[in-house]
Amino acid sequence: MRIETAHFGEMLVDTDDVILFPSGLMGMEQCQRWVLLSDRQSKNMAWLQSIDASELALAVVSPRRFIAGFQARVGRRDLEALGMGSLDGAELLTIVGGEGDELWLNAKAPIVVDTRRRVARQVINLADVPLRWSLDSAVSRLRSVA
Amino acid sequence: MLVLSRQRDESIMIGDQVVVTVVDVRGDKVRLGIDAPTEIPVHRHEVYEAIQRENRQAAALDPGSTAPLRPARN
């Protein structure tokens, strides 16, 4: 199906690629249908594009790629809402935020994706992590590896 | 805002699916029990607001700012 995107113009996506967020995101509860679009220049990040609001797209990364030993602990309620018993087999994504030259990950409210059922939820990470996890040191390490 | 007084072990119903119970009162801290279907998210207000703010801020992120996440060219 054709969708309008925030940063990539019009795109053709498979209905099988749609990820359903039954509770949307916090503050965006009405936006329940999303697709994950690869970033054209980086395999380290992707764009979570809303299908319901075409101007809405969030940069997301796999937190373990940037933060060694990233801990995620999710409450029973969040897991139940996802229909999961644990995080095993789930994909974890964190939203990238930034201002000026700074970039950070929202480590406190990551997104858990059940990739098989194409269902996801923004959850509260009960581990002791900041809302904004600065990417400075992680990024410079990444650049030297590349 | 609707303001109701409740004592320990008393409850409030919100709609037909949500029950809030005063589990304990100690000094100025109240422990609340919330019975709600898991489809209805329940959050501490300030936590919800902070995440809402972060989500909105992230939605306004310019793709160009994510350049540092891309591998450096050799």
Backbone of each chain as ProteinMPNN parsed JSONL, in Angstrom:
{"seq_chain_A": "MRIETAHFGEMLVDTDDVILFPSGLMGMEQCQRWVLLSDRQSKNMAWLQSIDASELALAVVSPRRFIAGFQARVGRRDLEALGMGSLDGAELLTIVGGEGDELWLNAKAPIVVDTRRRVARQVINLADVPLRWSLDSAVSRLRSVA", "coords_chain_A": {"N_chain_A": [[0.842, -1.205, 0.0], [0.303, 2.297, -0.549], [2.026, 4.81, 1.156], [2.339, 8.017, 2.729], [5.283, 9.594, 3.756], [7.203, 11.083, 6.463], [9.816, 11.896, 5.916], [10.686, 10.698, 3.593], [9.128, 11.011, 1.372], [6.6, 9.662, -0.799], [5.875, 6.256, -0.269], [5.986, 2.746, -0.978], [4.594, 0.207, 0.846], [4.366, -3.034, 2.333], [1.389, -4.544, 3.496], [1.857, -6.447, 5.355], [4.017, -5.476, 6.676], [3.177, -3.69, 8.478], [3.167, -2.516, 11.787], [1.377, -2.971, 14.684], [0.448, -0.8, 17.216], [-1.338, -1.105, 19.843], [-1.855, 0.689, 21.913], [-0.877, 2.983, 20.872], [1.611, 5.538, 21.043], [2.95, 7.095, 23.987], [1.143, 9.958, 24.53], [0.498, 9.98, 21.941], [-1.682, 8.386, 21.349], [-3.618, 7.755, 19.484], [-2.307, 7.07, 17.222], [-1.82, 4.239, 15.836], [-0.955, 2.529, 13.893], [2.026, 1.638, 12.394], [5.11, 1.697, 10.468], [8.329, 0.263, 10.052], [11.003, 1.805, 8.737], [13.949, 1.4, 6.876], [16.921, 3.295, 7.394], [18.387, 5.129, 4.842], [21.103, 5.594, 4.806], [22.286, 4.363, 6.932], [22.76, 1.371, 8.668], [22.44, 1.201, 11.286], [20.334, 2.54, 12.319], [16.776, 3.166, 12.219], [13.586, 4.253, 10.927], [10.672, 4.897, 12.578], [7.719, 5.074, 11.259], [4.666, 6.717, 11.223], [1.581, 5.544, 10.073], [-0.896, 6.533, 10.351], [-0.544, 9.216, 10.814], [1.037, 11.029, 8.69], [3.105, 12.887, 8.878], [4.518, 12.194, 11.037], [7.319, 10.754, 12.343], [9.787, 8.752, 13.871], [13.13, 8.497, 14.833], [14.752, 5.489, 15.43], [16.725, 3.161, 17.307], [18.486, 0.096, 17.903], [19.035, -0.45, 21.186], [21.132, -1.939, 22.36], [23.113, -1.928, 20.55], [24.334, 0.447, 20.842], [24.667, 0.972, 23.52], [26.519, -0.591, 25.79], [25.652, -3.483, 27.58], [22.99, -2.727, 28.014], [20.182, -2.453, 30.015], [16.969, -3.794, 30.305], [13.981, -3.815, 31.96], [10.804, -4.924, 32.295], [7.505, -4.307, 33.395], [4.894, -6.517, 34.617], [2.333, -5.839, 33.758], [2.728, -4.349, 31.396], [3.881, -6.351, 29.844], [1.808, -8.22, 29.767], [-0.111, -6.747, 28.393], [1.032, -6.796, 25.935], [0.817, -9.383, 25.376], [2.819, -11.104, 26.018], [5.084, -13.262, 27.778], [7.589, -12.719, 28.641], [10.534, -10.746, 27.868], [11.912, -12.247, 26.099], [12.819, -13.048, 22.86], [11.672, -10.781, 21.89], [11.934, -7.712, 20.053], [13.86, -4.916, 20.842], [13.578, -1.461, 20.867], [14.836, 1.862, 20.901], [13.925, 5.268, 21.138], [15.335, 7.925, 19.356], [16.457, 11.026, 20.453], [17.195, 14.545, 20.405], [19.133, 17.59, 20.459], [20.473, 20.437, 19.09], [23.83, 19.722, 18.899], [23.677, 17.467, 20.305], [22.809, 14.052, 20.906], [20.525, 11.598, 22.034], [19.219, 8.632, 23.635], [15.982, 7.479, 24.396], [15.903, 5.84, 27.112], [14.248, 5.162, 29.105], [11.654, 4.767, 28.267], [11.335, 2.538, 26.295], [10.614, 0.782, 23.193], [8.893, -2.147, 22.767], [8.871, -4.792, 20.559], [6.924, -7.318, 19.232], [7.973, -9.184, 16.938], [7.058, -11.305, 15.449], [4.236, -11.362, 15.676], [3.764, -8.828, 14.911], [3.141, -6.736, 16.678], [3.356, -4.043, 18.973], [4.593, -2.035, 21.735], [5.006, 0.906, 23.672], [6.888, 0.928, 26.482], [7.474, 1.149, 30.074], [10.665, 1.246, 31.295], [11.819, -0.459, 33.937], [14.325, -0.698, 34.963], [17.242, 0.947, 36.304], [17.639, 3.499, 34.574], [18.356, 6.452, 32.634], [16.046, 8.97, 31.403], [16.974, 10.314, 29.229], [19.542, 9.043, 27.534], [22.665, 9.802, 26.936], [24.315, 9.858, 23.802], [26.901, 10.422, 23.132], [29.518, 9.216, 23.872], [29.07, 6.623, 23.013], [28.612, 6.974, 20.334], [31.032, 7.978, 19.343], [32.59, 5.78, 19.67], [31.397, 4.053, 17.928], [31.895, 5.25, 15.469], [34.62, 4.995, 15.218], [34.902, 2.291, 14.92], [33.593, 1.779, 12.515]], "CA_chain_A": [[0.0, 0.0, 0.0], [1.062, 3.55, -0.638], [1.923, 5.696, 2.315], [3.077, 9.274, 2.719], [6.176, 9.551, 4.918], [7.647, 12.401, 6.919], [11.131, 12.271, 5.376], [11.057, 9.963, 2.38], [8.099, 11.156, 0.344], [5.632, 8.576, -0.874], [6.534, 4.948, -0.325], [5.138, 1.568, -1.113], [4.916, -0.772, 1.883], [3.543, -4.234, 2.393], [0.52, -4.531, 4.675], [2.489, -7.343, 6.331], [5.063, -4.742, 7.389], [2.575, -2.787, 9.458], [3.27, -2.912, 13.192], [0.255, -2.392, 15.416], [0.655, -0.363, 18.592], [-2.716, -0.939, 20.308], [-1.962, 1.884, 22.752], [-0.129, 4.062, 20.233], [2.751, 5.903, 21.881], [2.458, 8.001, 25.031], [0.894, 11.267, 23.956], [0.093, 9.763, 20.542], [-2.409, 7.114, 21.496], [-4.433, 7.481, 18.297], [-1.45, 6.585, 16.138], [-1.654, 2.832, 16.178], [-0.336, 1.761, 12.815], [3.355, 2.159, 12.078], [6.036, 0.816, 9.749], [9.74, 0.519, 10.329], [11.697, 2.039, 7.475], [15.405, 1.465, 7.027], [17.543, 4.559, 7.022], [19.138, 4.848, 3.614], [22.547, 5.733, 4.965], [22.83, 3.696, 8.112], [22.063, 0.164, 9.113], [22.344, 1.28, 12.741], [19.103, 3.171, 12.748], [15.61, 3.007, 11.368], [12.574, 5.259, 11.18], [9.341, 4.398, 12.887], [6.857, 5.993, 10.524], [3.243, 6.539, 11.488], [0.724, 5.475, 8.887], [-2.077, 7.339, 10.644], [-0.153, 10.632, 10.769], [2.2, 10.888, 7.807], [4.201, 13.784, 9.239], [5.098, 11.696, 12.276], [8.314, 9.695, 12.206], [10.744, 8.791, 14.963], [14.354, 7.725, 14.617], [14.894, 4.469, 16.467], [17.896, 2.292, 17.208], [18.547, -1.01, 18.843], [19.875, 0.146, 22.227], [22.316, -2.738, 22.675], [24.14, -1.604, 19.578], [24.962, 1.701, 21.237], [24.923, 1.007, 24.953], [26.939, -1.907, 26.251], [24.952, -3.926, 28.777], [21.727, -2.02, 28.213], [19.239, -3.253, 30.8], [15.546, -3.485, 30.164], [13.113, -4.604, 32.841], [9.451, -4.475, 31.979], [6.518, -4.783, 34.36], [3.963, -7.561, 34.197], [1.214, -5.229, 33.049], [3.162, -4.039, 30.036], [4.073, -7.622, 29.139], [0.463, -8.784, 29.539], [-0.765, -5.96, 27.336], [1.654, -7.233, 24.685], [0.57, -10.81, 25.201], [4.107, -11.797, 26.145], [5.427, -13.684, 29.141], [8.865, -12.108, 28.983], [11.096, -10.035, 26.724], [12.606, -13.192, 25.228], [12.322, -13.085, 21.488], [11.141, -9.482, 21.466], [12.918, -6.738, 19.604], [13.826, -3.72, 21.677], [13.988, -0.258, 20.151], [14.76, 3.091, 21.681], [13.699, 6.45, 20.308], [16.447, 8.87, 19.368], [16.094, 12.433, 20.616], [18.394, 15.368, 20.31], [19.018, 19.045, 20.41], [21.775, 20.972, 18.699], [24.782, 18.669, 18.55], [23.513, 16.318, 21.198], [21.854, 12.999, 20.593], [20.315, 10.7, 23.164], [18.199, 7.604, 23.486], [15.015, 7.39, 25.481], [16.11, 4.511, 27.688], [13.213, 4.938, 30.119], [10.415, 4.344, 27.62], [11.667, 1.879, 25.029], [9.527, 0.137, 22.469], [9.047, -3.597, 22.658], [8.179, -5.271, 19.363], [6.769, -8.755, 18.99], [8.134, -9.143, 15.484], [6.278, -12.355, 14.795], [2.827, -10.979, 15.614], [3.711, -7.443, 14.424], [2.475, -5.923, 17.683], [4.382, -3.371, 19.768], [4.121, -1.172, 22.816], [6.014, 1.698, 24.37], [6.78, 0.47, 27.87], [8.331, 1.812, 31.039], [11.81, 0.428, 31.692], [11.936, -0.376, 35.389], [15.749, -0.66, 35.333], [17.686, 2.296, 36.653], [18.189, 4.138, 33.379], [17.834, 7.817, 32.505], [15.107, 9.244, 30.332], [17.833, 10.644, 28.095], [20.851, 8.405, 27.652], [23.481, 10.498, 25.961], [24.982, 8.959, 22.855], [28.227, 10.925, 22.758], [30.64, 8.26, 23.906], [28.718, 5.456, 22.208], [28.729, 7.314, 18.918], [32.433, 8.091, 18.911], [33.103, 4.413, 19.584], [30.83, 3.486, 16.705], [32.548, 5.818, 14.297], [35.986, 4.467, 15.07], [34.776, 0.906, 14.449], [33.231, 1.829, 11.098]], "C_chain_A": [[0.873, 1.25, 0.0], [0.901, 4.327, 0.655], [2.758, 6.945, 2.098], [4.003, 9.207, 3.931], [6.646, 10.957, 5.271], [8.909, 12.841, 6.194], [11.482, 11.641, 4.041], [10.025, 10.054, 1.272], [7.137, 9.985, 0.369], [6.36, 7.247, -0.984], [5.507, 3.842, -0.44], [5.539, 0.581, -0.011], [3.922, -1.918, 1.834], [2.639, -4.142, 3.619], [1.079, -5.454, 5.762], [3.562, -6.636, 7.152], [4.502, -3.841, 8.47], [2.725, -3.362, 10.867], [2.144, -2.198, 13.931], [0.66, -2.049, 16.848], [-0.74, -0.136, 19.161], [-2.912, 0.283, 21.218], [-1.226, 3.065, 22.151], [1.179, 4.285, 20.981], [2.211, 6.859, 22.931], [2.349, 9.411, 24.47], [0.444, 11.178, 22.509], [-0.714, 8.472, 20.476], [-3.23, 6.747, 20.269], [-3.615, 6.933, 17.144], [-1.072, 5.145, 16.427], [-0.979, 1.998, 15.098], [0.967, 2.43, 12.384], [4.087, 1.17, 11.178], [7.451, 1.224, 10.109], [10.45, 0.644, 8.987], [13.199, 2.093, 7.717], [15.881, 2.872, 6.711], [18.438, 4.272, 5.823], [20.636, 4.861, 3.808], [23.121, 4.976, 6.147], [22.048, 2.456, 8.443], [21.903, 0.17, 10.63], [21.063, 1.91, 13.22], [17.98, 2.927, 11.758], [14.635, 4.115, 11.731], [11.238, 4.579, 11.435], [8.375, 5.432, 12.33], [5.396, 5.688, 10.832], [2.478, 6.491, 10.166], [-0.491, 6.372, 9.085], [-1.791, 8.834, 10.589], [1.144, 10.7, 9.982], [3.373, 11.798, 8.166], [4.976, 13.292, 10.461], [6.051, 10.528, 12.039], [9.336, 9.865, 13.317], [11.957, 7.952, 14.602], [14.476, 6.733, 15.769], [16.15, 3.655, 16.215], [17.733, 1.129, 18.165], [19.506, -0.586, 19.952], [21.157, -0.629, 22.51], [23.442, -2.486, 21.693], [24.933, -0.382, 20.012], [25.351, 1.747, 22.7], [25.25, -0.408, 25.42], [26.171, -2.262, 27.516], [23.668, -3.185, 29.062], [20.723, -2.932, 28.914], [17.808, -2.821, 30.541], [14.765, -4.414, 31.087], [11.702, -4.039, 32.706], [8.458, -5.11, 32.94], [5.538, -5.776, 33.747], [2.82, -7.005, 33.363], [1.548, -4.929, 31.595], [3.312, -5.332, 29.228], [2.725, -8.259, 28.809], [-0.242, -8.068, 28.412], [-0.226, -6.37, 25.973], [1.358, -8.691, 24.399], [1.855, -11.613, 25.263], [4.354, -12.176, 27.595], [6.718, -13.039, 29.612], [9.365, -11.378, 27.739], [11.822, -10.974, 25.755], [11.985, -13.213, 23.843], [11.749, -11.77, 20.999], [12.271, -8.602, 20.958], [12.742, -5.479, 20.442], [14.32, -2.533, 20.856], [13.934, 0.926, 21.095], [14.672, 4.272, 20.73], [14.869, 7.41, 20.474], [15.898, 10.281, 19.515], [17.356, 13.248, 20.495], [18.077, 16.833, 20.26], [20.39, 19.591, 20.086], [22.677, 19.823, 18.279], [24.592, 17.398, 19.365], [22.499, 15.321, 20.673], [21.702, 12.11, 21.824], [19.275, 9.657, 22.818], [17.246, 7.687, 24.668], [15.094, 5.974, 26.04], [14.998, 4.143, 28.663], [11.914, 4.425, 29.512], [10.722, 3.722, 26.265], [10.42, 1.275, 24.39], [9.834, -1.346, 22.353], [8.227, -4.065, 21.469], [8.126, -6.787, 19.351], [6.787, -8.89, 17.466], [7.298, -10.198, 14.769], [4.82, -11.951, 14.619], [2.627, -9.544, 15.121], [2.908, -6.552, 15.359], [3.558, -5.294, 18.552], [3.759, -2.458, 20.817], [5.284, -0.348, 23.346], [5.83, 1.388, 25.853], [7.657, 1.322, 28.78], [9.427, 0.817, 31.425], [12.032, 0.614, 33.184], [13.388, -0.387, 35.869], [16.137, 0.797, 35.592], [18.399, 2.94, 35.47], [17.621, 5.541, 33.261], [16.822, 7.914, 31.37], [15.895, 9.559, 29.054], [19.207, 10.026, 28.334], [21.705, 8.983, 26.538], [24.259, 9.528, 25.08], [26.419, 9.357, 22.545], [29.312, 9.867, 22.733], [30.351, 7.048, 23.031], [28.927, 5.742, 20.728], [30.187, 7.392, 18.494], [33.069, 6.712, 18.823], [32.645, 3.772, 18.28], [31.582, 3.977, 15.486], [33.95, 5.262, 14.12], [35.939, 3.025, 14.58], [34.471, 0.876, 12.965], [34.437, 2.294, 10.308]], "O_chain_A": [[2.007, 1.252, 0.478], [-0.202, 4.483, 1.178], [3.754, 6.928, 1.375], [3.574, 8.811, 5.015], [6.505, 11.893, 4.484], [9.066, 14.022, 5.886], [12.478, 12.017, 3.423], [10.046, 9.257, 0.334], [6.888, 9.389, 1.418], [7.347, 7.13, -1.71], [4.345, 3.981, -0.059], [6.696, 0.165, 0.057], [2.796, -1.777, 1.357], [3.087, -3.704, 4.679], [0.804, -5.262, 6.947], [3.972, -7.133, 8.201], [5.247, -3.291, 9.281], [2.446, -4.537, 11.106], [1.98, -0.983, 13.82], [1.149, -2.9, 17.591], [-1.289, 0.95, 18.976], [-4.006, 0.843, 21.283], [-0.973, 4.051, 22.844], [1.781, 3.34, 21.49], [1.11, 7.385, 22.771], [3.33, 9.984, 23.997], [0.052, 12.181, 21.914], [-0.454, 7.592, 19.655], [-3.51, 5.572, 20.033], [-4.171, 6.389, 16.189], [-0.128, 4.87, 17.167], [-0.492, 0.898, 15.361], [1.003, 3.616, 12.056], [3.754, -0.013, 11.119], [7.725, 2.381, 10.427], [10.49, -0.304, 8.203], [13.664, 2.75, 8.648], [15.31, 3.556, 5.861], [19.163, 3.277, 5.806], [21.366, 4.211, 3.06], [24.337, 4.959, 6.336], [20.818, 2.478, 8.494], [21.304, -0.743, 11.198], [20.734, 1.827, 14.403], [18.208, 2.533, 10.614], [14.828, 4.829, 12.715], [10.747, 3.797, 10.621], [8.238, 6.529, 12.871], [4.949, 4.548, 10.716], [2.708, 7.299, 9.266], [-1.049, 6.904, 8.125], [-2.697, 9.631, 10.344], [2.222, 10.461, 10.526], [4.512, 11.512, 7.799], [5.966, 13.9, 10.866], [5.643, 9.455, 11.593], [9.707, 10.986, 13.664], [11.823, 6.827, 14.122], [14.322, 7.096, 16.935], [16.582, 3.479, 15.076], [16.946, 1.18, 19.11], [20.69, -0.382, 19.682], [22.171, -0.028, 22.865], [24.599, -2.797, 21.976], [26.077, -0.2, 19.595], [26.264, 2.48, 23.08], [24.394, -1.292, 25.445], [26.049, -1.438, 28.423], [23.286, -3.025, 30.221], [20.453, -4.043, 28.459], [17.485, -1.633, 30.557], [14.876, -5.637, 31.002], [11.446, -2.863, 32.962], [8.553, -6.295, 33.259], [5.38, -5.857, 32.529], [2.392, -7.62, 32.386], [0.767, -5.212, 30.687], [2.914, -5.392, 28.065], [2.524, -8.772, 27.708], [-0.891, -8.694, 27.574], [-0.939, -6.301, 24.972], [1.621, -9.179, 23.299], [1.972, -12.669, 24.642], [3.897, -11.502, 28.518], [6.929, -12.833, 30.807], [8.713, -11.386, 26.695], [12.294, -10.536, 24.706], [10.774, -13.375, 23.687], [11.38, -11.646, 19.831], [13.419, -8.735, 21.383], [11.624, -5.041, 20.712], [15.372, -2.608, 20.222], [13.085, 0.985, 21.984], [15.271, 4.27, 19.655], [15.329, 7.67, 21.586], [14.986, 10.682, 18.792], [18.46, 12.704, 20.485], [16.94, 17.257, 20.053], [21.37, 19.24, 20.744], [22.322, 19.04, 17.398], [25.261, 16.389, 19.139], [21.481, 15.683, 20.084], [22.661, 11.904, 22.567], [18.546, 9.783, 21.834], [17.66, 7.936, 25.8], [14.463, 5.045, 25.536], [14.82, 2.974, 29.008], [11.155, 3.721, 30.178], [10.412, 4.295, 25.221], [9.335, 1.263, 24.972], [10.907, -1.739, 21.895], [7.034, -3.775, 21.375], [9.153, -7.458, 19.448], [5.765, -8.733, 16.798], [6.881, -10.006, 13.627], [4.233, -12.162, 13.558], [1.498, -9.09, 14.933], [2.107, -5.727, 14.92], [4.569, -5.934, 18.84], [2.566, -2.158, 20.784], [6.408, -0.84, 23.457], [4.744, 1.568, 26.404], [8.476, 2.114, 28.313], [9.142, -0.31, 31.831], [12.386, 1.701, 33.641], [13.658, -0.119, 37.04], [15.463, 1.732, 35.163], [19.627, 2.919, 35.389], [16.516, 5.799, 33.739], [16.757, 7.05, 30.496], [15.533, 9.131, 27.958], [19.939, 10.442, 29.232], [21.499, 8.695, 25.359], [24.787, 8.519, 25.548], [27.086, 8.681, 21.761], [29.951, 9.644, 21.704], [31.249, 6.506, 22.387], [29.358, 4.875, 19.968], [30.546, 6.928, 17.411], [33.97, 6.485, 18.015], [33.395, 3.051, 17.621], [31.872, 3.203, 14.574], [34.413, 5.079, 12.994], [36.855, 2.584, 13.886], [35.017, 0.052, 12.232], [34.365, 2.412, 9.085]]}, "seq_chain_B": "MLVLSRQRDESIMIGDQVVVTVVDVRGDKVRLGIDAPTEIPVHRHEVYEAIQRENRQAAALDPGSTAPLRPARN", "coords_chain_B": {"N_chain_B": [[-12.035, 19.287, 38.386], [-12.945, 16.274, 39.91], [-13.328, 15.808, 43.3], [-12.911, 13.495, 45.789], [-13.301, 12.147, 49.043], [-11.603, 9.507, 50.55], [-11.168, 6.686, 52.679], [-8.728, 4.408, 54.06], [-8.782, 1.322, 52.313], [-11.097, 1.958, 50.987], [-12.816, 2.544, 47.856], [-12.843, 3.804, 44.459], [-14.794, 4.026, 41.519], [-14.089, 4.243, 38.125], [-15.619, 4.892, 35.22], [-16.742, 1.78, 33.914], [-14.818, -0.054, 34.211], [-12.588, 0.5, 35.691], [-11.125, 0.478, 38.827], [-10.14, 2.222, 41.639], [-8.34, 1.847, 44.54], [-7.737, 2.796, 47.895], [-5.015, 1.639, 49.307], [-3.191, 1.921, 51.344], [-2.44, 4.368, 53.823], [-0.006, 6.513, 54.8], [1.389, 8.873, 56.671], [2.141, 11.486, 54.505], [1.909, 9.975, 52.311], [0.206, 8.042, 49.987], [-0.88, 4.832, 49.189], [-1.995, 3.481, 46.28], [-4.208, 1.189, 44.809], [-4.761, -0.097, 41.628], [-7.251, -1.342, 39.641], [-7.589, -2.362, 36.518], [-8.32, -3.115, 33.099], [-5.639, -4.61, 31.208], [-5.357, -3.381, 28.767], [-5.772, -0.75, 29.204], [-3.545, 1.665, 29.795], [-1.7, 2.481, 32.722], [-0.212, 5.037, 34.441], [2.181, 6.822, 36.466], [1.539, 10.203, 36.755], [3.455, 12.262, 36.27], [5.492, 10.844, 35.085], [4.303, 9.866, 32.756], [3.804, 12.346, 31.491], [6.395, 13.314, 31.115], [7.431, 11.432, 29.316], [5.694, 11.764, 27.211], [6.391, 14.331, 26.437], [9.035, 13.856, 25.614], [8.594, 12.099, 23.47], [7.278, 13.795, 21.687], [9.217, 15.7, 21.229], [11.178, 14.148, 20.056], [9.87, 13.477, 17.743], [10.1, 15.761, 16.347], [12.66, 15.823, 15.583], [15.282, 16.622, 13.431], [16.178, 14.868, 10.525], [18.764, 15.227, 9.591], [20.249, 15.712, 11.893], [20.802, 13.203, 12.788], [23.048, 12.339, 11.625], [25.557, 11.718, 12.987], [25.067, 9.087, 13.73], [25.545, 7.578, 11.615], [27.85, 5.511, 9.843], [31.243, 6.581, 9.643], [32.711, 7.768, 6.662], [35.351, 6.088, 4.921]], "CA_chain_B": [[-11.589, 17.999, 38.933], [-13.828, 15.708, 40.918], [-12.555, 15.494, 44.495], [-13.651, 12.622, 46.71], [-12.505, 11.702, 50.179], [-11.665, 8.058, 50.78], [-10.301, 6.185, 53.738], [-8.048, 3.161, 53.695], [-9.621, 0.208, 51.848], [-12.251, 2.399, 50.214], [-12.506, 2.56, 46.427], [-13.528, 4.678, 43.504], [-14.939, 3.425, 40.198], [-14.005, 5.172, 36.994], [-16.261, 4.13, 34.144], [-17.175, 0.499, 34.468], [-13.708, -1.013, 34.172], [-11.438, 0.922, 36.485], [-11.377, 0.662, 40.256], [-8.97, 2.711, 42.363], [-8.533, 1.564, 45.963], [-6.716, 3.288, 48.806], [-4.467, 0.438, 49.944], [-2.546, 2.31, 52.596], [-2.162, 5.786, 54.018], [1.042, 6.647, 55.823], [1.885, 10.252, 56.602], [1.578, 12.147, 53.33], [2.002, 9.07, 51.169], [-0.95, 7.166, 49.795], [-0.664, 3.731, 48.264], [-3.221, 3.25, 45.524], [-4.294, -0.023, 44.001], [-5.576, 0.166, 40.442], [-7.778, -2.492, 38.913], [-8.026, -1.916, 35.197], [-7.851, -4.07, 32.087], [-4.277, -4.279, 30.779], [-5.398, -2.516, 27.583], [-5.758, 0.643, 29.664], [-2.262, 1.927, 30.45], [-1.763, 3.246, 33.965], [1.116, 5.602, 34.694], [2.338, 7.994, 37.321], [1.271, 11.31, 35.855], [4.651, 12.995, 35.854], [6.254, 9.949, 34.198], [3.599, 9.929, 31.475], [4.023, 13.669, 30.877], [7.794, 13.418, 30.674], [7.607, 10.616, 28.122], [4.928, 12.419, 26.16], [7.247, 15.436, 25.987], [10.174, 13.285, 24.886], [8.104, 11.573, 22.192], [6.979, 14.922, 20.798], [10.493, 16.299, 20.882], [11.846, 13.222, 19.133], [9.143, 13.524, 16.473], [10.526, 16.978, 15.661], [14.088, 15.71, 15.299], [15.652, 16.744, 12.032], [16.958, 13.694, 10.123], [20.164, 15.627, 9.457], [20.937, 15.613, 13.19], [21.172, 11.819, 13.083], [24.279, 12.028, 10.886], [26.568, 11.025, 13.792], [24.768, 7.663, 13.882], [25.926, 6.873, 10.401], [29.28, 5.206, 9.861], [32.088, 7.568, 8.967], [33.261, 7.263, 5.397], [36.815, 5.931, 4.998]], "C_chain_B": [[-12.59, 17.52, 39.982], [-12.988, 15.309, 42.13], [-13.421, 14.695, 45.452], [-12.75, 12.258, 47.877], [-12.706, 10.208, 50.369], [-10.771, 7.708, 51.947], [-9.637, 4.905, 53.245], [-9.072, 2.083, 53.361], [-10.882, 0.646, 51.116], [-11.845, 2.585, 48.76], [-13.314, 3.594, 45.656], [-13.645, 3.926, 42.199], [-14.88, 4.51, 39.152], [-14.523, 4.419, 35.779], [-16.706, 2.802, 34.741], [-16.038, -0.507, 34.539], [-12.554, -0.674, 35.1], [-11.847, 1.14, 37.934], [-10.079, 1.109, 40.91], [-9.243, 2.533, 43.853], [-7.403, 2.181, 46.782], [-6.223, 2.08, 49.603], [-3.86, 0.773, 51.298], [-2.366, 3.822, 52.637], [-1.124, 5.883, 55.12], [1.64, 8.022, 55.705], [1.276, 10.936, 55.402], [1.684, 11.264, 52.086], [0.789, 8.142, 51.147], [-0.565, 6.055, 48.832], [-1.981, 3.404, 47.599], [-3.148, 1.949, 44.744], [-5.205, 0.271, 42.824], [-5.949, -1.129, 39.759], [-8.281, -1.995, 37.579], [-7.573, -2.951, 34.181], [-6.474, -3.642, 31.584], [-4.257, -3.405, 29.528], [-5.373, -1.051, 27.981], [-4.444, 0.883, 30.404], [-2.474, 2.765, 31.712], [-0.358, 3.736, 34.286], [1.077, 6.668, 35.766], [2.271, 9.19, 36.377], [2.534, 11.982, 35.34], [5.525, 12.146, 34.92], [5.632, 9.983, 32.805], [3.89, 11.249, 30.752], [5.437, 13.816, 30.351], [7.997, 12.625, 29.384], [6.844, 11.201, 26.945], [5.756, 13.551, 25.551], [8.415, 14.911, 25.158], [9.742, 12.754, 23.524], [7.883, 12.716, 21.202], [8.263, 15.587, 20.333], [11.212, 15.444, 19.851], [11.183, 13.251, 17.761], [9.575, 14.734, 15.659], [12.003, 16.936, 15.292], [14.347, 15.778, 13.801], [16.507, 15.538, 11.631], [18.449, 14.0, 9.993], [20.93, 15.495, 10.767], [21.38, 14.205, 13.488], [22.435, 11.4, 12.343], [25.353, 11.324, 11.722], [26.312, 9.522, 13.965], [25.162, 6.864, 12.661], [27.425, 6.632, 10.414], [30.066, 6.27, 9.125], [32.596, 6.964, 7.673], [34.77, 7.121, 5.544], [37.487, 6.754, 3.93]], "O_chain_B": [[-13.022, 18.293, 40.838], [-12.032, 14.546, 41.991], [-14.494, 15.128, 45.871], [-11.545, 12.082, 47.695], [-13.831, 9.71, 50.352], [-9.746, 8.35, 52.178], [-9.943, 4.394, 52.168], [-10.094, 1.948, 54.034], [-11.659, -0.198, 50.669], [-10.665, 2.764, 48.462], [-14.301, 4.155, 46.131], [-12.699, 3.249, 41.796], [-15.525, 5.553, 39.268], [-13.932, 3.423, 35.359], [-17.009, 2.715, 35.931], [-16.251, -1.67, 34.881], [-11.64, -1.479, 35.274], [-12.784, 1.882, 38.23], [-9.043, 0.461, 40.76], [-10.254, 3.011, 44.366], [-6.238, 2.093, 46.395], [-6.931, 1.566, 50.469], [-3.992, 0.021, 52.264], [-2.166, 4.466, 51.607], [-1.333, 5.399, 56.232], [2.332, 8.313, 54.73], [0.053, 10.981, 55.264], [1.563, 11.742, 50.958], [0.414, 7.548, 52.158], [0.012, 6.315, 47.776], [-2.966, 3.088, 48.267], [-2.142, 1.652, 44.1], [-6.292, 0.823, 42.994], [-5.089, -1.91, 39.352], [-9.286, -1.287, 37.512], [-6.545, -3.599, 34.378], [-6.173, -2.45, 31.538], [-3.251, -2.752, 29.25], [-4.993, -0.198, 27.179], [-4.245, 0.372, 31.506], [-3.331, 3.648, 31.747], [0.575, 2.94, 34.39], [0.061, 7.338, 35.953], [2.888, 9.177, 35.312], [2.676, 12.24, 34.144], [6.219, 12.688, 34.059], [6.335, 10.11, 31.803], [4.182, 11.263, 29.557], [5.656, 14.373, 29.275], [8.663, 13.098, 28.463], [7.308, 11.136, 25.807], [5.819, 13.714, 24.332], [8.738, 15.474, 24.112], [10.448, 12.94, 22.533], [8.252, 12.619, 20.031], [8.38, 15.988, 19.175], [11.783, 15.96, 18.89], [11.846, 13.071, 16.739], [9.439, 14.748, 14.435], [12.537, 17.903, 14.749], [13.711, 15.08, 13.011], [17.468, 15.215, 12.33], [19.292, 13.142, 10.253], [22.125, 15.2, 10.76], [22.24, 13.999, 14.344], [22.849, 10.244, 12.421], [26.005, 10.411, 11.216], [27.226, 8.771, 14.306], [25.12, 5.633, 12.664], [28.187, 7.449, 10.932], [29.616, 6.8, 8.109], [32.878, 5.768, 7.611], [35.407, 7.935, 6.213], [38.714, 6.755, 3.831]]}, "name": "protein", "num_of_chains": 2, "seq": "MRIETAHFGEMLVDTDDVILFPSGLMGMEQCQRWVLLSDRQSKNMAWLQSIDASELALAVVSPRRFIAGFQARVGRRDLEALGMGSLDGAELLTIVGGEGDELWLNAKAPIVVDTRRRVARQVINLADVPLRWSLDSAVSRLRSVAMLVLSRQRDESIMIGDQVVVTVVDVRGDKVRLGIDAPTEIPVHRHEVYEAIQRENRQAAALDPGSTAPLRPARN"}
